[in-house]
Amino acid sequence: MNIYNPKVSVMIITYNQSHLIAETIESVLLQDYKNLEIVVADDASTDGTREVILDFQRRYPDVVIPILNEKNMGITGNSNAAFFACTGELVAILGGDDLFLPGKIKAQVEQFEDSKVVLSYHPVDIFNHADGKVLFRTNTTEKEKINNVYDLISKGGIPGASSVMVRRSACPSHGFDPLFPVVSDWIFYIEVALRGEIRELSGVFGKYRKHGLGASDRTFELLQESLLTVDLISQRYASDPAIQKACEQGGYRYLLGELFRQIVKKNKANVEALHPLFLKYSSGSKKCLTNIVFKVLNNSIIFNLVSGLLPKLKNAIKRNV
C-alpha cells in the first residue's frame, strides 16, 4: 500500500520581522511531517531579519531555503520570489509573523489525497501581539465557511491567510498577480479554486498575529485594490451568472466590513466616500436600502450612537453577516 507523502513547500514572506521570524520558522520545524522545505523570502530587511534566516539555514541546510531580495519588491513581488522557489507538490502559505500549530501540515496533506482538492484551509486564532490574548477564532459557524469558489468570492476571501495550502499544479502560471501590489492573495486563491474543490480542515491549526502593522490594518488605503479582485473576476467570467452574482455579493460584503471599520473610527468623510462604491455593487431593493442607510448615517446624532454601539457587536456581526 502506497502512503501519500507529497513534498510540501512552506513559503514564508517577511520584512523587518527580526523579533518574530524565528518563532514563525520554529513553528514549521516542529511539525510532525518531514517531507518539506521552508522557503523564506526576505524583502530587503534592514533590521537583522536576514541574519536570523541565514542562521536557520546554517542549522537546517536541507530544509530552510533563504531567498534574499537585494531590493524591496513589496508584498506581491516577495510572494512570487518565494512561490517560484517552491518545489513541492503542495504549497502552504505563512506570514513572517504568524504561526503553525502542531499537526497542521500532516492533517492538511491528508485532504489532498483526493485529487479533486486544490485548496485547503482551517480556522485560526487571531491573537493580540502585545499580550497574547485570543481576539477571535475564524470559521466557527456555517455562515463563515468557504465551501466552493462562489463562497470564496462572495464572502471576501479566507480570513487568516496563513491557514491555506494549495496544490501547486492548480496555481496560476504567473503566481501572485502583479496587478495587485499588496492584496494579491484573494485573487490567487480564486484562480486556484476555479480549478478544483475547496476543503475545510476542522480544528484550529494556526495563529494570526495582530499588531497594527499588517495589510489587514490598512483596509481603507487598499480598498480600490481589493475591489479590483471582484471586478477582474467579473470581467473574465462574464458569461457565468453564478460568478457575476458572487462578485456583486463579494464587493458589497467587503464594503460592509469597511463601513463598519470607518464608523467605529468615527471617520464620517471615509463613510461618505463609501456610498458610491456600495451603489456599484448593488441593484434593485438593495440599492434603495443602501441609499436609506447612508441618509440615516448622515445624521450626526445617529452616527455617533451607531459608532458607540458597533464595537460591542463586532464578533456577532462577523459571524452572521
C-alpha positions as CSV (number, residue, x, y, z in Angstrom):
1,M,0.0,0.0,0.0
2,N,1.4,3.4,-1.1
3,I,1.5,6.0,1.6
4,Y,0.6,9.5,0.4
5,N,3.7,11.6,1.3
6,P,4.0,14.5,-1.1
7,K,6.7,17.1,-0.7
8,V,5.3,20.3,1.0
9,S,6.8,23.7,0.4
10,V,6.1,26.2,3.2
11,M,6.5,29.7,1.7
12,I,7.2,32.4,4.3
13,I,7.4,36.1,3.3
14,T,8.9,38.5,5.7
15,Y,10.1,42.1,6.0
16,N,11.7,43.7,9.1
17,Q,10.5,41.0,11.5
18,S,13.7,40.0,13.2
19,H,11.9,39.8,16.5
20,L,9.2,37.4,15.1
21,I,10.6,35.4,12.3
22,A,12.4,32.9,14.5
23,E,9.2,31.8,16.2
24,T,7.5,31.5,12.8
25,I,10.2,29.3,11.4
26,E,10.3,27.2,14.6
27,S,6.6,26.6,14.3
28,V,7.2,24.8,11.0
29,L,10.3,22.9,12.1
30,L,8.3,21.5,15.0
31,Q,5.7,19.9,12.6
32,D,5.5,16.1,12.6
33,Y,5.6,16.0,8.8
34,K,9.1,15.7,7.5
35,N,8.9,15.8,3.7
36,L,9.0,19.5,3.5
37,E,11.1,22.5,2.6
38,I,10.8,26.0,4.1
39,V,11.3,28.8,1.6
40,V,11.8,32.1,3.4
41,A,11.8,35.2,1.3
42,D,13.1,38.4,2.9
43,D,12.2,41.6,1.2
44,A,15.5,43.6,1.8
45,S,15.0,43.9,5.5
46,T,17.2,46.4,7.4
47,D,16.7,45.1,11.0
48,G,18.6,41.8,11.0
49,T,15.9,39.6,9.7
50,R,18.1,38.1,7.0
51,E,20.7,37.2,9.6
52,V,18.1,35.2,11.6
53,I,17.1,33.4,8.4
54,L,20.7,32.6,7.5
55,D,21.3,31.2,11.0
56,F,18.4,28.8,10.5
57,Q,19.7,27.9,7.0
58,R,23.1,27.0,8.6
59,R,21.4,24.8,11.2
60,Y,18.9,23.2,8.8
61,P,20.6,23.3,5.4
62,D,18.4,20.6,3.9
63,V,15.2,22.3,4.9
64,V,15.5,26.1,5.1
65,I,15.9,27.8,1.7
66,P,16.6,31.6,2.0
67,I,15.5,34.0,-0.7
68,L,17.2,37.3,0.0
69,N,15.9,40.2,-2.2
70,E,18.6,42.8,-2.9
71,K,15.9,45.5,-3.2
72,N,12.4,45.8,-1.7
73,M,9.8,44.2,-4.0
74,G,6.6,44.7,-2.0
75,I,4.3,42.0,-0.7
76,T,3.3,40.6,-4.1
77,G,6.8,40.7,-5.5
78,N,8.2,39.0,-2.4
79,S,5.4,36.4,-2.5
80,N,6.4,35.5,-6.1
81,A,10.0,35.3,-5.1
82,A,9.1,32.7,-2.5
83,F,6.4,30.9,-4.6
84,F,8.6,30.3,-7.7
85,A,11.4,28.9,-5.5
86,C,9.0,26.3,-4.1
87,T,9.5,22.7,-5.5
88,G,6.8,20.9,-3.5
89,E,3.6,19.3,-4.9
90,L,1.7,21.2,-2.2
91,V,2.4,24.8,-1.0
92,A,1.5,26.1,2.4
93,I,1.4,29.9,2.9
94,L,2.7,31.5,6.1
95,G,3.2,35.2,7.0
96,G,6.5,36.0,8.7
97,D,4.7,36.9,11.9
98,D,2.2,34.1,12.1
99,L,2.4,30.6,13.5
100,F,1.5,27.0,12.5
101,L,0.2,24.9,15.4
102,P,1.3,21.2,15.9
103,G,0.0,18.7,13.4
104,K,-1.2,21.3,10.9
105,I,0.8,20.1,7.8
106,K,0.2,16.3,8.3
107,A,-3.5,16.8,8.8
108,Q,-3.9,19.2,5.9
109,V,-1.8,17.0,3.5
110,E,-4.3,14.1,4.1
111,Q,-7.1,16.2,2.4
112,F,-5.1,16.3,-0.8
113,E,-5.2,12.5,-1.2
114,D,-8.5,13.4,-3.0
115,S,-7.1,14.6,-6.4
116,K,-10.1,16.9,-6.9
117,V,-9.0,19.1,-3.9
118,V,-6.9,22.1,-4.9
119,L,-7.2,24.3,-1.8
120,S,-7.5,23.5,1.9
121,Y,-8.0,25.9,4.8
122,H,-8.7,25.7,8.5
123,P,-9.8,28.0,11.4
124,V,-7.1,30.2,13.1
125,D,-6.9,32.1,16.3
126,I,-6.4,35.8,15.8
127,F,-4.4,37.0,18.7
128,N,-3.1,40.3,20.1
129,H,0.7,40.5,19.8
130,A,1.0,42.7,22.9
131,D,-0.5,40.2,25.4
132,G,-1.1,37.0,23.5
133,K,-4.9,37.2,24.1
134,V,-7.0,35.5,21.5
135,L,-9.3,38.1,20.0
136,F,-11.3,36.0,17.6
137,R,-11.5,32.5,16.1
138,T,-12.3,32.3,12.4
139,N,-14.7,29.9,10.7
140,T,-16.7,28.7,13.7
141,T,-20.2,29.0,12.1
142,E,-21.7,27.6,8.9
143,K,-22.2,31.1,7.6
144,E,-18.4,31.7,7.7
145,K,-17.4,28.5,5.9
146,I,-16.0,28.6,2.4
147,N,-17.3,25.5,0.5
148,N,-16.6,26.5,-3.1
149,V,-15.2,29.2,-5.4
150,Y,-18.5,31.1,-5.2
151,D,-18.2,31.3,-1.4
152,L,-14.6,32.4,-1.8
153,I,-15.7,35.3,-4.0
154,S,-18.9,36.3,-2.2
155,K,-17.6,36.1,1.3
156,G,-14.5,38.2,0.6
157,G,-11.8,35.6,0.8
158,I,-10.4,33.4,3.6
159,P,-9.7,35.0,6.9
160,G,-6.3,34.2,8.3
161,A,-4.5,33.6,5.1
162,S,-1.8,31.5,6.8
163,S,-4.3,28.7,7.0
164,V,-4.2,28.0,3.3
165,M,-2.5,25.1,1.5
166,V,-2.8,24.7,-2.3
167,R,-2.0,22.2,-4.9
168,R,1.0,23.5,-7.0
169,S,-0.4,22.2,-10.3
170,A,-3.6,24.2,-9.8
171,C,-1.8,27.5,-9.2
172,P,-1.8,30.2,-12.0
173,S,1.4,30.2,-14.1
174,H,2.0,33.8,-13.2
175,G,1.8,33.1,-9.4
176,F,0.5,36.1,-7.5
177,D,-0.9,38.7,-9.9
178,P,1.4,41.8,-10.1
179,L,-1.7,43.9,-10.9
180,F,-2.2,43.7,-7.1
181,P,0.9,45.1,-5.4
182,V,-0.4,44.3,-1.9
183,V,-3.6,42.3,-1.7
184,S,-2.9,39.6,-4.3
185,D,-3.8,36.6,-2.1
186,W,-7.6,36.8,-2.7
187,I,-7.5,36.6,-6.5
188,F,-4.7,33.9,-6.2
189,Y,-7.0,31.7,-4.1
190,I,-9.9,32.3,-6.5
191,E,-7.8,31.3,-9.5
192,V,-6.7,28.1,-7.7
193,A,-10.3,27.3,-6.6
194,L,-11.6,27.6,-10.1
195,R,-9.6,24.5,-11.0
196,G,-11.0,22.2,-8.4
197,E,-12.5,21.7,-4.9
198,I,-12.0,23.6,-1.6
199,R,-11.9,21.6,1.6
200,E,-12.0,22.8,5.2
201,L,-9.9,21.1,7.8
202,S,-11.7,21.1,11.1
203,G,-9.7,22.2,14.1
204,V,-7.6,25.2,14.9
205,F,-4.1,24.7,13.3
206,G,-2.7,28.3,13.1
207,K,-2.4,31.6,14.9
208,Y,-2.6,35.0,13.2
209,R,-0.9,37.9,14.9
210,K,-2.5,41.3,15.2
211,H,0.0,44.2,15.8
212,G,-1.3,47.0,13.7
213,L,1.4,46.8,11.1
214,G,0.0,44.4,8.5
215,A,-2.1,45.0,5.4
216,S,-5.2,43.9,7.3
217,D,-4.9,47.2,9.2
218,R,-4.7,49.3,6.0
219,T,-8.0,48.3,4.5
220,F,-9.3,51.7,3.5
221,E,-6.0,52.6,1.9
222,L,-6.1,49.3,0.0
223,L,-9.8,49.4,-0.8
224,Q,-9.7,50.0,-4.5
225,E,-7.1,47.3,-4.9
226,S,-9.2,44.8,-3.0
227,L,-12.3,45.6,-5.1
228,L,-10.3,45.2,-8.3
229,T,-10.4,41.5,-7.4
230,V,-14.1,41.1,-8.0
231,D,-14.1,43.5,-10.9
232,L,-11.4,41.4,-12.8
233,I,-13.1,38.1,-12.0
234,S,-16.4,39.5,-13.1
235,Q,-14.9,40.6,-16.4
236,R,-13.0,37.4,-17.0
237,Y,-16.1,35.2,-16.4
238,A,-18.8,37.5,-17.8
239,S,-20.8,34.6,-19.2
240,D,-21.1,32.8,-15.8
241,P,-24.1,34.2,-14.0
242,A,-23.2,32.4,-10.7
243,I,-19.8,34.2,-10.7
244,Q,-21.4,37.5,-11.6
245,K,-23.7,37.2,-8.6
246,A,-20.9,36.2,-6.3
247,C,-18.8,39.2,-7.5
248,E,-21.6,41.6,-6.7
249,Q,-22.1,40.0,-3.3
250,G,-18.3,39.9,-2.6
251,G,-17.9,43.6,-3.4
252,Y,-20.8,44.6,-1.3
253,R,-19.8,42.4,1.7
254,Y,-16.2,43.7,1.5
255,L,-17.6,47.3,1.7
256,L,-19.8,46.4,4.6
257,G,-16.7,45.4,6.5
258,E,-15.0,48.7,5.6
259,L,-18.1,50.7,6.6
260,F,-18.1,49.0,10.0
261,R,-14.4,49.9,10.5
262,Q,-14.9,53.6,9.4
263,I,-18.0,54.1,11.6
264,V,-16.1,52.7,14.6
265,K,-13.2,55.1,13.9
266,K,-15.8,57.9,13.6
267,N,-14.5,58.9,10.2
268,K,-17.5,60.4,8.5
269,A,-15.6,61.6,5.5
270,N,-14.5,58.0,4.7
271,V,-18.0,56.7,5.4
272,E,-19.4,59.2,2.8
273,A,-16.7,58.1,0.3
274,L,-18.0,54.5,0.5
275,H,-21.5,55.4,-0.6
276,P,-21.0,55.5,-4.4
277,L,-18.9,52.3,-4.2
278,F,-21.8,50.5,-2.4
279,L,-24.1,51.5,-5.3
280,K,-21.8,50.0,-7.8
281,Y,-22.2,46.6,-6.1
282,S,-25.9,46.7,-5.5
283,S,-29.1,46.6,-7.5
284,G,-32.8,46.8,-7.0
285,S,-34.1,46.9,-3.5
286,K,-30.6,46.6,-2.1
287,K,-29.6,49.8,-3.8
288,C,-32.7,51.6,-2.3
289,L,-31.9,50.3,1.1
290,T,-28.2,51.4,0.7
291,N,-29.3,55.0,0.0
292,I,-31.6,55.0,3.0
293,V,-28.8,53.7,5.3
294,F,-26.4,56.4,4.2
295,K,-29.0,59.1,4.5
296,V,-29.6,58.0,8.1
297,L,-25.9,57.9,8.9
298,N,-25.6,61.5,7.6
299,N,-27.4,62.5,10.9
300,S,-24.6,63.3,13.4
301,I,-26.6,62.1,16.4
302,I,-27.4,58.7,14.9
303,F,-23.8,58.4,13.5
304,N,-22.3,58.9,17.0
305,L,-24.9,56.5,18.5
306,V,-24.1,53.8,16.0
307,S,-20.3,54.3,16.3
308,G,-20.6,53.7,20.0
309,L,-22.7,50.6,19.7
310,L,-20.9,48.7,16.9
311,P,-17.8,47.7,18.8
312,K,-19.9,45.7,21.2
313,L,-21.5,43.8,18.3
314,K,-18.2,43.2,16.4
315,N,-17.9,39.4,16.8
316,A,-21.7,38.8,16.3
317,I,-21.6,40.8,13.1
318,K,-18.5,38.9,11.8
319,R,-20.2,35.6,12.5
320,N,-23.6,36.4,10.9
321,V,-23.2,39.0,8.1
